[in-house]
Amino acid sequence: MTRQLLNRVRRTPRPVDPARAAHGARGLAFAVLTGVGTGVLVVAVALLVRGQWSPLVRLDEGAVQAGTRLAAAEPGLLRTLVVWQTVFLARNLVVPVLALCAWYWWRTRDTARACWAGATVLVGWALSNLLKELVRRARPVLDEPVEVAHGYSFPSGHATNTALMTTVLVLLVWPALRSRGLRVGAVSTAAVLTLLTALDRVMLGVHYPSDVVAGMLLGVGFALASYLAFRHWYRPQSRPHDEKGAA
């Protein structure tokens, strides 16, 4: 009799909390909307690029011409742009970013969150490379180039991956940023690094503005959609000591 009662208790489903279920549904809906919205925006820019929409072509070509003239006229600026290009190359960023994810796990033992961050970085990097192969846009062609890059142009890999990786890192450490100042500083730093990388690509004449805009949209949007989907099922670990140490 006792065994039967225990089995009955085990089989009794737990009551569903309506508020928690509604919150989870909203979170998943936001994830889907963010992912779809990002995809629509990036595809829209890609279609304008493929269709050679004349206002976009004029804007792209004019910006590249102006940027490269300025870089060519300032040797110190040009050297800085080339160094920035090397530092923010995706394959140079991915190892330190994954190392930071591993450090976060070591400090907090939050395996799920650290794995989410690492997987999002790698999948987003692969997605940007796949999109390049699908669109197959040629790089800008200049009479007097200041730098040469290979591969396709849309979207900018530098802009995509800088936006992706900085956004992922901010989201990764967000719970440990207890003050408003720290959170504003983290978001501002990520934004500045991404915008400077986008500017670097145009001033070196290796990408059009539409390439870097699409890259930033893809990087930030993919990271946010991934995080919102992750939060749908993720339950934070109750480790007050570790969270204090991570802060």
C-alpha positions as semicolon CSV with decimal commas, in nm:
position;residue;x (nm);y (nm);z (nm)
1;M;0,000;0,000;0,000
2;T;0,280;0,241;0,092
3;R;0,457;0,169;-0,237
4;Q;0,141;0,236;-0,435
5;L;0,088;0,570;-0,259
6;L;0,449;0,674;-0,331
7;N;0,412;0,582;-0,697
8;R;0,089;0,781;-0,718
9;V;0,258;1,087;-0,569
10;R;0,546;1,057;-0,813
11;R;0,310;1,037;-1,109
12;T;0,103;1,337;-1,003
13;P;0,199;1,625;-1,232
14;R;0,306;1,949;-1,073
15;P;0,059;2,234;-1,111
16;V;0,152;2,483;-1,381
17;D;0,210;2,838;-1,264
18;P;0,009;3,053;-1,512
19;A;0,224;3,360;-1,453
20;R;0,547;3,167;-1,517
21;A;0,398;3,001;-1,827
22;A;0,288;3,338;-1,966
23;H;0,630;3,487;-1,895
24;G;0,799;3,196;-2,071
25;A;0,570;3,228;-2,372
26;R;0,644;3,600;-2,400
27;G;1,017;3,531;-2,379
28;L;1,001;3,275;-2,657
29;A;0,787;3,508;-2,868
30;F;1,043;3,788;-2,825
31;A;1,320;3,548;-2,931
32;V;1,133;3,448;-3,246
33;L;1,042;3,807;-3,331
34;T;1,401;3,922;-3,280
35;G;1,536;3,644;-3,499
36;V;1,278;3,697;-3,773
37;G;1,316;4,076;-3,759
38;T;1,693;4,049;-3,790
39;G;1,660;3,811;-4,082
40;V;1,412;4,038;-4,261
41;L;1,634;4,345;-4,223
42;V;1,951;4,168;-4,340
43;V;1,771;4,005;-4,635
44;A;1,619;4,341;-4,731
45;V;1,964;4,501;-4,747
46;A;2,096;4,199;-4,938
47;L;1,817;4,231;-5,196
48;L;1,891;4,600;-5,245
49;V;2,257;4,511;-5,292
50;R;2,183;4,233;-5,539
51;G;1,939;4,456;-5,726
52;Q;2,194;4,738;-5,753
53;W;1,948;4,993;-5,614
54;S;2,090;5,320;-5,745
55;P;2,056;5,537;-5,428
56;L;2,234;5,267;-5,228
57;V;2,504;5,227;-5,492
58;R;2,572;5,601;-5,495
59;L;2,586;5,616;-5,116
60;D;2,816;5,314;-5,094
61;E;3,058;5,429;-5,360
62;G;3,066;5,789;-5,238
63;A;3,142;5,683;-4,880
64;V;3,421;5,449;-4,986
65;Q;3,581;5,715;-5,206
66;A;3,570;5,974;-4,929
67;G;3,697;5,734;-4,664
68;T;3,992;5,608;-4,865
69;R;4,097;5,960;-4,965
70;L;4,112;6,058;-4,600
71;A;4,307;5,743;-4,506
72;A;4,554;5,790;-4,791
73;A;4,617;6,152;-4,688
74;E;4,702;6,059;-4,327
75;P;4,976;5,790;-4,301
76;G;4,938;5,764;-3,923
77;L;4,564;5,711;-3,954
78;L;4,619;5,450;-4,225
79;R;4,861;5,253;-4,007
80;T;4,610;5,263;-3,721
81;L;4,332;5,138;-3,948
82;V;4,546;4,847;-4,069
83;V;4,639;4,749;-3,712
84;W;4,273;4,769;-3,607
85;Q;4,183;4,548;-3,902
86;T;4,428;4,282;-3,786
87;V;4,325;4,292;-3,420
88;F;3,953;4,263;-3,497
89;L;3,984;3,984;-3,751
90;A;3,739;3,713;-3,645
91;R;3,997;3,438;-3,615
92;N;4,207;3,665;-3,391
93;L;3,909;3,751;-3,171
94;V;3,753;3,409;-3,129
95;V;4,024;3,255;-2,909
96;P;4,032;3,535;-2,647
97;V;3,652;3,557;-2,650
98;L;3,617;3,182;-2,590
99;A;3,884;3,212;-2,321
100;L;3,669;3,478;-2,150
101;C;3,372;3,240;-2,166
102;A;3,585;2,973;-2,001
103;W;3,700;3,222;-1,736
104;Y;3,338;3,313;-1,665
105;W;3,255;2,944;-1,618
106;W;3,555;2,901;-1,385
107;R;3,442;3,192;-1,169
108;T;3,070;3,106;-1,160
109;R;3,048;2,736;-1,255
110;D;2,748;2,838;-1,468
111;T;2,803;2,580;-1,739
112;A;2,484;2,651;-1,933
113;R;2,548;3,023;-1,968
114;A;2,913;2,983;-2,064
115;C;2,828;2,716;-2,323
116;W;2,552;2,935;-2,464
117;A;2,801;3,220;-2,514
118;G;3,065;3,004;-2,682
119;A;2,815;2,829;-2,910
120;T;2,652;3,158;-3,014
121;V;2,988;3,306;-3,111
122;L;3,083;3,004;-3,324
123;V;2,742;2,965;-3,491
124;G;2,718;3,338;-3,565
125;W;3,066;3,335;-3,720
126;A;2,968;3,044;-3,944
127;L;2,641;3,216;-4,038
128;S;2,819;3,531;-4,155
129;N;3,051;3,324;-4,373
130;L;2,755;3,135;-4,519
131;L;2,577;3,460;-4,603
132;K;2,885;3,585;-4,786
133;E;2,872;3,278;-5,010
134;L;2,501;3,326;-5,077
135;V;2,518;3,696;-5,170
136;R;2,860;3,688;-5,342
137;R;2,907;4,063;-5,358
138;A;3,239;4,182;-5,499
139;R;3,464;4,405;-5,292
140;P;3,493;4,776;-5,381
141;V;3,715;4,840;-5,682
142;L;3,927;5,155;-5,654
143;D;4,178;5,317;-5,886
144;E;4,420;5,370;-5,595
145;P;4,334;5,124;-5,316
146;V;4,488;5,178;-4,972
147;E;4,434;4,816;-4,865
148;V;4,348;4,485;-5,031
149;A;4,115;4,218;-4,892
150;H;4,004;3,889;-5,038
151;G;3,672;3,707;-5,040
152;Y;3,323;3,844;-5,079
153;S;3,204;4,174;-4,936
154;F;2,852;4,126;-4,794
155;P;2,818;4,124;-4,501
156;S;3,138;4,254;-4,347
157;G;3,289;3,972;-4,141
158;H;3,474;4,219;-3,919
159;A;3,158;4,419;-3,841
160;T;2,945;4,108;-3,793
161;N;3,182;3,933;-3,558
162;T;3,277;4,239;-3,356
163;A;2,907;4,317;-3,302
164;L;2,832;3,951;-3,228
165;M;3,117;3,887;-2,986
166;T;3,091;4,212;-2,791
167;T;2,714;4,168;-2,756
168;V;2,756;3,810;-2,638
169;L;3,016;3,913;-2,379
170;V;2,793;4,190;-2,244
171;L;2,499;3,948;-2,215
172;L;2,722;3,685;-2,057
173;V;2,838;3,906;-1,769
174;W;2,517;4,110;-1,739
175;P;2,403;3,950;-1,408
176;A;2,737;4,038;-1,251
177;L;2,708;4,405;-1,352
178;R;2,515;4,517;-1,047
179;S;2,528;4,895;-1,099
180;R;2,374;5,107;-1,372
181;G;2,713;5,263;-1,442
182;L;2,876;4,927;-1,512
183;R;2,595;4,825;-1,745
184;V;2,601;5,153;-1,935
185;G;2,981;5,128;-1,961
186;A;2,967;4,770;-2,095
187;V;2,705;4,852;-2,358
188;S;2,884;5,173;-2,459
189;T;3,219;4,994;-2,495
190;A;3,063;4,724;-2,714
191;A;2,892;4,987;-2,930
192;V;3,208;5,197;-2,973
193;L;3,423;4,896;-3,067
194;T;3,164;4,784;-3,321
195;L;3,121;5,128;-3,478
196;L;3,497;5,185;-3,499
197;T;3,540;4,848;-3,670
198;A;3,266;4,935;-3,919
199;L;3,433;5,270;-3,990
200;D;3,769;5,096;-4,031
201;R;3,632;4,871;-4,307
202;V;3,490;5,159;-4,510
203;M;3,793;5,387;-4,470
204;L;4,024;5,110;-4,586
205;G;3,804;5,068;-4,893
206;V;3,747;4,695;-4,841
207;H;3,374;4,718;-4,763
208;Y;3,077;4,934;-4,853
209;P;2,867;5,099;-4,578
210;S;2,580;4,861;-4,658
211;D;2,814;4,568;-4,586
212;V;2,899;4,694;-4,238
213;V;2,541;4,798;-4,155
214;A;2,416;4,451;-4,247
215;G;2,699;4,298;-4,046
216;M;2,616;4,495;-3,733
217;L;2,246;4,411;-3,766
218;L;2,329;4,044;-3,808
219;G;2,575;4,030;-3,520
220;V;2,363;4,213;-3,263
221;G;2,034;4,060;-3,376
222;F;2,161;3,704;-3,377
223;A;2,317;3,742;-3,033
224;L;1,996;3,887;-2,886
225;A;1,771;3,626;-3,047
226;S;1,998;3,348;-2,925
227;Y;2,001;3,490;-2,573
228;L;1,624;3,532;-2,555
229;A;1,576;3,173;-2,670
230;F;1,832;3,057;-2,414
231;R;1,655;3,246;-2,137
232;H;1,330;3,067;-2,226
233;W;1,454;2,746;-2,065
234;Y;1,752;2,863;-1,859
235;R;1,721;2,871;-1,482
236;P;1,997;3,065;-1,302
237;Q;2,200;2,864;-1,055
238;S;2,166;2,971;-0,694
239;R;2,528;3,041;-0,608
240;P;2,545;3,366;-0,414
241;H;2,911;3,318;-0,327
242;D;3,014;3,263;-0,688
243;E;2,800;3,551;-0,814
244;K;2,968;3,780;-0,563
245;G;3,306;3,664;-0,687
246;A;3,204;3,711;-1,051
247;A;3,100;4,069;-0,986
